[in-house]
Amino acid sequence: QVQLVESGGGLVQAGGSLRVSCAVSGRTFNNYVIGWFRQAPGKEREFVAFVGGSTTFYGVSVEGRFTISADNARNTVYLQMDSLKPEDTAVYYCAGGHPTYHLPTRPNDYTDWGHGTQVTVSS
C-alpha cells in the first residue's frame, strides 16, 4: 500500500508564495505518478499538476505560477505556489497511481490519495 501525506498549507496574502509537500511511503513502481488536485467548497476537484519521471504537466489555471518537483531521496513531492490568487483557495490533495494511455489529469486516473491540506489566499 502507498500512503500520501500532505503538509505545508496555510494562510497567505494574494501575490505571496507557499510550498506544500506530499510525503510518499510504501511500495511504488518506477512509473508511479504523483498529481496535485484542489477542491473548494461546492466545487469539483480540479487538476493542478502532476510529475512522473522527468515529465511535468500543469493545469491551465496555474501554468506559469506553480512548479511541481520531486525529491526522490526524501520520497517527497513538492508544489511550489507563487503569485497566489484568492481563487487558489482550496484544499490541496496529492494523489498517486500508475496511469496510462492519456495524461493523468482526472481524479479517476489515481488510486492513492492523501487527506489534503488547506491553502487560503486572502485579498
TITORRO-870821 format. One record per atom (N, C-alpha, C, CB): residue number from 0; residue in three letters; atom name; x, y, z. Coordinates in pm, whole numbers, plus 50000, padded with zeros to 5 digits. Glycine has a CB too. Example, Ala and Ser with C-alpha at 12.3 -4.5 7.8 and 13.67 -1.06 7.14 Angstrom:
2
   pos   code   site      c1      c2      c3
     0    ala      N   51319   49431   50780
     0    ala     CA   51230   49550   50780
     0    ala      C   51320   49670   50780
     0    ala     CB   51131   49553   50905
     1    ser      N   51285   49775   50708
     1    ser     CA   51367   49894   50714
     1    ser      C   51290   50003   50787
     1    ser     CB   51408   49940   50572
end
This chain:
123
   pos   code   site      c1      c2      c3
     0    gln      N   50083   49881   50000
     0    gln     CA   50000   50000   50000
     0    gln      C   50087   50125   50000
     0    gln     CB   49906   50000   50121
     1    val      N   50037   50229   49937
     1    val     CA   50105   50357   49930
     1    val      C   50028   50456   50018
     1    val     CB   50115   50408   49784
     2    gln      N   50102   50529   50099
     2    gln     CA   50043   50634   50181
     2    gln      C   50096   50769   50138
     2    gln     CB   50071   50609   50329
     3    leu      N   50008   50866   50130
     3    leu     CA   50042   51002   50090
     3    leu      C   49995   51097   50200
     3    leu     CB   49978   51038   49954
     4    val      N   50084   51184   50244
     4    val     CA   50053   51278   50350
     4    val      C   50095   51417   50306
     4    val     CB   50123   51239   50482
     5    glu      N   49998   51507   50296
     5    glu     CA   50025   51645   50259
     5    glu      C   50060   51728   50383
     5    glu     CB   49905   51706   50186
     6    ser      N   50137   51833   50361
     6    ser     CA   50168   51927   50466
     6    ser      C   50207   52061   50403
     6    ser     CB   50282   51874   50557
     7    gly      N   50212   52164   50483
     7    gly     CA   50261   52293   50438
     7    gly      C   50155   52395   50403
     7    gly     CB   50345   52273   50322
     8    gly      N   50029   52359   50412
     8    gly     CA   49924   52454   50384
     8    gly      C   49920   52564   50489
     8    gly     CB   49790   52384   50375
     9    gly      N   49849   52671   50455
     9    gly     CA   49838   52782   50547
     9    gly      C   49770   52900   50485
     9    gly     CB   49973   52821   50597
    10    leu      N   49783   53014   50551
    10    leu     CA   49721   53139   50508
    10    leu      C   49828   53232   50453
    10    leu     CB   49646   53206   50625
    11    val      N   49806   53282   50332
    11    val     CA   49898   53376   50269
    11    val      C   49818   53487   50203
    11    val     CB   49988   53305   50166
    12    gln      N   49884   53600   50181
    12    gln     CA   49822   53710   50110
    12    gln      C   49835   53692   49960
    12    gln     CB   49883   53843   50154
    13    ala      N   49742   53751   49887
    13    ala     CA   49750   53748   49741
    13    ala      C   49885   53802   49695
    13    ala     CB   49636   53830   49679
    14    gly      N   49941   53732   49596
    14    gly     CA   50073   53767   49547
    14    gly      C   50186   53696   49618
    14    gly     CB   50093   53912   49558
    15    gly      N   50155   53630   49727
    15    gly     CA   50256   53560   49805
    15    gly      C   50283   53421   49752
    15    gly     CB   50215   53553   49947
    16    ser      N   50364   53347   49828
    16    ser     CA   50407   53214   49788
    16    ser      C   50388   53116   49902
    16    ser     CB   50553   53215   49744
    17    leu      N   50374   52991   49865
    17    leu     CA   50360   52884   49961
    17    leu      C   50406   52755   49895
    17    leu     CB   50214   52872   50012
    18    arg      N   50467   52668   49972
    18    arg     CA   50506   52537   49922
    18    arg      C   50440   52428   50005
    18    arg     CB   50659   52520   49924
    19    val      N   50367   52343   49937
    19    val     CA   50306   52228   50003
    19    val      C   50383   52103   49964
    19    val     CB   50157   52215   49965
    20    ser      N   50382   52006   50053
    20    ser     CA   50460   51885   50036
    20    ser      C   50371   51762   50040
    20    ser     CB   50568   51875   50142
    21    cys      N   50415   51659   49972
    21    cys     CA   50348   51530   49973
    21    cys      C   50452   51424   50005
    21    cys     CB   50276   51501   49838
    22    ala      N   50444   51367   50123
    22    ala     CA   50534   51260   50163
    22    ala      C   50477   51127   50119
    22    ala     CB   50558   51261   50316
    23    val      N   50558   51049   50050
    23    val     CA   50516   50923   49992
    23    val      C   50584   50809   50065
    23    val     CB   50547   50917   49841
    24    ser      N   50507   50712   50108
    24    ser     CA   50562   50594   50172
    24    ser      C   50492   50470   50119
    24    ser     CB   50549   50602   50325
    25    gly      N   50560   50357   50131
    25    gly     CA   50506   50233   50081
    25    gly      C   50566   50194   49947
    25    gly     CB   50357   50243   50068
    26    arg      N   50513   50090   49891
    26    arg     CA   50567   50033   49769
    26    arg      C   50515   50107   49646
    26    arg     CB   50531   49886   49760
    27    thr      N   50607   50157   49566
    27    thr     CA   50575   50218   49438
    27    thr      C   50662   50156   49329
    27    thr     CB   50594   50372   49444
    28    phe      N   50620   50173   49207
    28    phe     CA   50695   50127   49092
    28    phe      C   50756   50245   49020
    28    phe     CB   50606   50046   48998
    29    asn      N   50843   50215   48925
    29    asn     CA   50919   50319   48858
    29    asn      C   50832   50419   48782
    29    asn     CB   51018   50258   48764
    30    asn      N   50716   50376   48738
    30    asn     CA   50628   50463   48662
    30    asn      C   50520   50529   48748
    30    asn     CB   50563   50386   48550
    31    tyr      N   50542   50531   48879
    31    tyr     CA   50445   50592   48968
    31    tyr      C   50438   50742   48944
    31    tyr     CB   50480   50563   49115
    32    val      N   50317   50793   48938
    32    val     CA   50292   50934   48910
    32    val      C   50226   50999   49031
    32    val     CB   50203   50950   48784
    33    ile      N   50272   51118   49064
    33    ile     CA   50212   51197   49172
    33    ile      C   50145   51320   49111
    33    ile     CB   50319   51238   49277
    34    gly      N   50020   51338   49144
    34    gly     CA   49947   51455   49099
    34    gly      C   49898   51538   49215
    34    gly     CB   49831   51413   49012
    35    trp      N   49875   51664   49188
    35    trp     CA   49811   51754   49284
    35    trp      C   49676   51795   49229
    35    trp     CB   49900   51878   49312
    36    phe      N   49577   51789   49315
    36    phe     CA   49443   51838   49286
    36    phe      C   49402   51935   49395
    36    phe     CB   49342   51721   49274
    37    arg      N   49301   52014   49366
    37    arg     CA   49248   52103   49468
    37    arg      C   49096   52107   49458
    37    arg     CB   49307   52245   49453
    38    gln      N   49035   52137   49570
    38    gln     CA   48889   52140   49574
    38    gln      C   48843   52247   49672
    38    gln     CB   48832   52002   49613
    39    ala      N   48762   52338   49621
    39    ala     CA   48698   52439   49702
    39    ala      C   48558   52392   49738
    39    ala     CB   48695   52575   49628
    40    pro      N   48499   52444   49846
    40    pro     CA   48365   52402   49885
    40    pro      C   48264   52421   49773
    40    pro     CB   48319   52478   50007
    41    gly      N   48186   52317   49746
    41    gly     CA   48085   52323   49642
    41    gly      C   48137   52310   49501
    41    gly     CB   48012   52448   49654
    42    lys      N   48267   52291   49484
    42    lys     CA   48327   52281   49351
    42    lys      C   48382   52141   49328
    42    lys     CB   48438   52385   49335
    43    glu      N   48396   52108   49201
    43    glu     CA   48456   51980   49165
    43    glu      C   48606   51983   49191
    43    glu     CB   48428   51947   49019
    44    arg      N   48660   51866   49211
    44    arg     CA   48804   51854   49230
    44    arg      C   48874   51889   49099
    44    arg     CB   48841   51711   49276
    45    glu      N   48973   51978   49107
    45    glu     CA   49038   52036   48991
    45    glu      C   49183   51991   48982
    45    glu     CB   49030   52187   48994
    46    phe      N   49224   51951   48863
    46    phe     CA   49362   51913   48841
    46    phe      C   49454   52034   48849
    46    phe     CB   49378   51845   48705
    47    val      N   49567   52017   48917
    47    val     CA   49664   52124   48933
    47    val      C   49793   52091   48859
    47    val     CB   49693   52146   49081
    48    ala      N   49853   51976   48887
    48    ala     CA   49980   51939   48826
    48    ala      C   50009   51793   48852
    48    ala     CB   50094   52028   48879
    49    phe      N   50097   51734   48773
    49    phe     CA   50150   51603   48804
    49    phe      C   50296   51595   48766
    49    phe     CB   50070   51494   48734
    50    val      N   50365   51502   48828
    50    val     CA   50502   51469   48793
    50    val      C   50513   51318   48783
    50    val     CB   50603   51527   48896
    51    gly      N   50575   51272   48676
    51    gly     CA   50601   51130   48657
    51    gly      C   50732   51114   48584
    51    gly     CB   50487   51062   48580
    52    gly      N   50831   51055   48651
    52    gly     CA   50965   51053   48595
    52    gly      C   51016   51194   48574
    52    gly     CB   50966   50976   48462
    53    ser      N   51055   51225   48453
    53    ser     CA   51102   51359   48420
    53    ser      C   50993   51447   48360
    53    ser     CB   51216   51350   48324
    54    thr      N   50871   51398   48357
    54    thr     CA   50760   51469   48295
    54    thr      C   50680   51546   48398
    54    thr     CB   50670   51371   48220
    55    thr      N   50651   51671   48368
    55    thr     CA   50560   51751   48449
    55    thr      C   50455   51812   48358
    55    thr     CB   50636   51861   48527
    56    phe      N   50339   51839   48416
    56    phe     CA   50229   51896   48340
    56    phe      C   50142   51974   48435
    56    phe     CB   50147   51786   48267
    57    tyr      N   50084   52085   48386
    57    tyr     CA   50009   52176   48472
    57    tyr      C   49872   52207   48416
    57    tyr     CB   50086   52303   48493
    58    gly      N   49780   52231   48506
    58    gly     CA   49651   52282   48465
    58    gly      C   49663   52426   48418
    58    gly     CB   49551   52271   48578
    59    val      N   49571   52466   48331
    59    val     CA   49581   52598   48270
    59    val      C   49569   52710   48372
    59    val     CB   49473   52614   48165
    60    ser      N   49498   52689   48480
    60    ser     CA   49478   52793   48579
    60    ser      C   49602   52822   48663
    60    ser     CB   49365   52757   48668
    61    val      N   49699   52732   48662
    61    val     CA   49819   52750   48744
    61    val      C   49946   52754   48661
    61    val     CB   49829   52640   48845
    62    glu      N   49937   52730   48532
    62    glu     CA   50054   52730   48445
    62    glu      C   50131   52861   48459
    62    glu     CB   50013   52707   48299
    63    gly      N   50261   52849   48481
    63    gly     CA   50345   52966   48494
    63    gly      C   50357   53019   48635
    63    gly     CB   50296   53072   48407
    64    arg      N   50272   52973   48725
    64    arg     CA   50275   53019   48863
    64    arg      C   50317   52910   48961
    64    arg     CB   50141   53072   48903
    65    phe      N   50282   52786   48931
    65    phe     CA   50311   52674   49019
    65    phe      C   50419   52587   48958
    65    phe     CB   50184   52591   49047
    66    thr      N   50498   52523   49043
    66    thr     CA   50602   52432   48999
    66    thr      C   50598   52306   49083
    66    thr     CB   50740   52499   49009
    67    ile      N   50590   52191   49016
    67    ile     CA   50592   52064   49085
    67    ile      C   50731   52003   49071
    67    ile     CB   50484   51968   49030
    68    ser      N   50779   51941   49177
    68    ser     CA   50910   51878   49175
    68    ser      C   50910   51759   49269
    68    ser     CB   51019   51978   49214
    69    ala      N   51006   51671   49250
    69    ala     CA   51018   51551   49331
    69    ala      C   51158   51539   49387
    69    ala     CB   50983   51425   49249
    70    asp      N   51166   51509   49514
    70    asp     CA   51292   51478   49580
    70    asp      C   51287   51329   49612
    70    asp     CB   51314   51566   49711
    71    asn      N   51343   51250   49523
    71    asn     CA   51333   51105   49538
    71    asn      C   51405   51053   49662
    71    asn     CB   51388   51038   49415
    72    ala      N   51514   51119   49700
    72    ala     CA   51588   51075   49818
    72    ala      C   51505   51089   49944
    72    ala     CB   51716   51155   49831
    73    arg      N   51418   51187   49947
    73    arg     CA   51331   51208   50063
    73    arg      C   51189   51157   50042
    73    arg     CB   51327   51354   50097
    74    asn      N   51165   51094   49928
    74    asn     CA   51033   51042   49896
    74    asn      C   50925   51148   49914
    74    asn     CB   51001   50921   49984
    75    thr      N   50953   51265   49860
    75    thr     CA   50864   51379   49878
    75    thr      C   50845   51452   49746
    75    thr     CB   50919   51474   49985
    76    val      N   50722   51491   49720
    76    val     CA   50689   51574   49605
    76    val      C   50642   51709   49656
    76    val     CB   50580   51507   49516
    77    tyr      N   50687   51814   49592
    77    tyr     CA   50656   51949   49634
    77    tyr      C   50573   52021   49528
    77    tyr     CB   50783   52027   49662
    78    leu      N   50492   52111   49574
    78    leu     CA   50421   52202   49486
    78    leu      C   50452   52344   49532
    78    leu     CB   50267   52174   49486
    79    gln      N   50537   52411   49457
    79    gln     CA   50570   52550   49486
    79    gln      C   50468   52640   49420
    79    gln     CB   50713   52584   49437
    80    met      N   50400   52721   49499
    80    met     CA   50294   52807   49451
    80    met      C   50336   52952   49467
    80    met     CB   50162   52780   49526
    81    asp      N   50350   53021   49356
    81    asp     CA   50388   53161   49353
    81    asp      C   50275   53244   49295
    81    asp     CB   50517   53181   49273
    82    ser      N   50283   53374   49318
    82    ser     CA   50182   53467   49266
    82    ser      C   50041   53420   49297
    82    ser     CB   50198   53486   49115
    83    leu      N   50020   53383   49421
    83    leu     CA   49893   53325   49460
    83    leu      C   49779   53425   49449
    83    leu     CB   49901   53273   49602
    84    lys      N   49664   53372   49412
    84    lys     CA   49542   53450   49395
    84    lys      C   49435   53398   49490
    84    lys     CB   49494   53445   49249
    85    pro      N   49338   53481   49527
    85    pro     CA   49231   53432   49613
    85    pro      C   49160   53308   49556
    85    pro     CB   49129   53541   49635
    86    glu      N   49148   53298   49425
    86    glu     CA   49083   53184   49366
    86    glu      C   49164   53055   49377
    86    glu     CB   49055   53212   49223
    87    asp      N   49287   53063   49426
    87    asp     CA   49364   52944   49455
    87    asp      C   49326   52881   49588
    87    asp     CB   49511   52977   49456
    88    thr      N   49242   52948   49665
    88    thr     CA   49199   52896   49794
    88    thr      C   49125   52765   49776
    88    thr     CB   49111   52998   49867
    89    ala      N   49172   52662   49844
    89    ala     CA   49114   52529   49832
    89    ala      C   49187   52434   49925
    89    ala     CB   49120   52478   49685
    90    val      N   49133   52315   49938
    90    val     CA   49207   52205   49998
    90    val      C   49288   52140   49887
    90    val     CB   49111   52102   50068
    91    tyr      N   49415   52125   49910
    91    tyr     CA   49506   52067   49812
    91    tyr      C   49535   51923   49849
    91    tyr     CB   49636   52149   49802
    92    tyr      N   49514   51833   49753
    92    tyr     CA   49534   51691   49771
    92    tyr      C   49645   51641   49680
    92    tyr     CB   49405   51615   49743
    93    cys      N   49727   51552   49731
    93    cys     CA   49816   51479   49643
    93    cys      C   49759   51340   49618
    93    cys     CB   49958   51471   49703
    94    ala      N   49788   51289   49501
    94    ala     CA   49736   51161   49458
    94    ala      C   49845   51085   49384
    94    ala     CB   49613   51180   49369
    95    gly      N   49834   50953   49387
    95    gly     CA   49933   50870   49321
    95    gly      C   49869   50755   49246
    95    gly     CB   50032   50818   49420
    96    gly      N   49941   50705   49149
    96    gly     CA   49893   50592   49073
    96    gly      C   49985   50560   48957
    96    gly     CB   49755   50619   49023
    97    his      N   49939   50468   48874
    97    his     CA   50012   50426   48755
    97    his      C   49926   50448   48631
    97    his     CB   50055   50278   48765
    98    pro      N   49895   50573   48601
    98    pro     CA   49808   50599   48486
    98    pro      C   49878   50570   48353
    98    pro     CB   49759   50743   48488
    99    thr      N   49800   50528   48257
    99    thr     CA   49849   50502   48122
    99    thr      C   49746   50550   48021
    99    thr     CB   49880   50351   48102
   100    tyr      N   49787   50553   47895
   100    tyr     CA   49702   50580   47780
   100    tyr      C   49671   50728   47758
   100    tyr     CB   49575   50506   47794
   101    his      N   49670   50808   47863
   101    his     CA   49642   50950   47847
   101    his      C   49704   51028   47962
   101    his     CB   49489   50976   47841
   102    leu      N   49708   51159   47947
   102    leu     CA   49760   51243   48054
   102    leu      C   49672   51229   48178
   102    leu     CB   49768   51390   48009
   103    pro      N   49731   51204   48294
   103    pro     CA   49652   51182   48416
   103    pro      C   49608   51314   48479
   103    pro     CB   49732   51101   48517
   104    thr      N   49502   51371   48426
   104    thr     CA   49450   51498   48473
   104    thr      C   49314   51486   48540
   104    thr     CB   49442   51595   48359
   105    arg      N   49267   51364   48559
   105    arg     CA   49137   51341   48619
   105    arg      C   49152   51265   48750
   105    arg     CB   49045   51264   48521
   106    pro      N   49068   51294   48848
   106    pro     CA   49079   51221   48976
   106    pro      C   49076   51070   48962
   106    pro     CB   48969   51263   49068
   107    asn      N   48996   51020   48866
   107    asn     CA   48984   50877   48848
   107    asn      C   49110   50813   48792
   107    asn     CB   48868   50846   48759
   108    asp      N   49205   50894   48748
   108    asp     CA   49332   50840   48700
   108    asp      C   49421   50792   48813
   108    asp     CB   49404   50945   48618
   109    tyr      N   49387   50823   48936
   109    tyr     CA   49470   50794   49051
   109    tyr      C   49401   50699   49147
   109    tyr     CB   49508   50923   49123
   110    thr      N   49481   50619   49215
   110    thr     CA   49428   50520   49308
   110    thr      C   49459   50550   49454
   110    thr     CB   49482   50386   49273
   111    asp      N   49559   50632   49480
   111    asp     CA   49601   50663   49617
   111    asp      C   49585   50812   49643
   111    asp     CB   49747   50619   49640
   112    trp      N   49533   50844   49761
   112    trp     CA   49503   50984   49793
   112    trp      C   49543   51019   49935
   112    trp     CB   49355   51011   49773
   113    gly      N   49593   51141   49951
   113    gly     CA   49611   51195   50084
   113    gly      C   49483   51259   50133
   113    gly     CB   49724   51296   50085
   114    his      N   49488   51314   50254
   114    his     CA   49370   51373   50315
   114    his      C   49359   51523   50292
   114    his     CB   49370   51346   50463
   115    gly      N   49459   51584   50232
   115    gly     CA   49451   51723   50194
   115    gly      C   49511   51819   50295
   115    gly     CB   49310   51758   50170
   116    thr      N   49549   51935   50246
   116    thr     CA   49597   52044   50329
   116    thr      C   49535   52174   50280
   116    thr     CB   49752   52051   50327
   117    gln      N   49488   52255   50374
   117    gln     CA   49415   52377   50340
   117    gln      C   49510   52488   50300
   117    gln     CB   49327   52421   50456
   118    val      N   49482   52552   50188
   118    val     CA   49553   52671   50143
   118    val      C   49451   52783   50130
   118    val     CB   49629   52645   50008
   119    thr      N   49474   52892   50200
   119    thr     CA   49385   53006   50196
   119    thr      C   49464   53129   50154
   119    thr     CB   49318   53028   50334
   120    val      N   49414   53197   50051
   120    val     CA   49479   53317   49998
   120    val      C   49385   53434   50021
   120    val     CB   49513   53301   49846
   121    ser      N   49429   53531   50097
   121    ser     CA   49348   53647   50129
   121    ser      C   49371   53759   50028
   121    ser     CB   49379   53697   50270
   122    ser      N   49269   53845   50013
   122    ser     CA   49277   53957   49920
   122    ser      C   49365   54068   49976
   122    ser     CB   49138   54011   49889
end
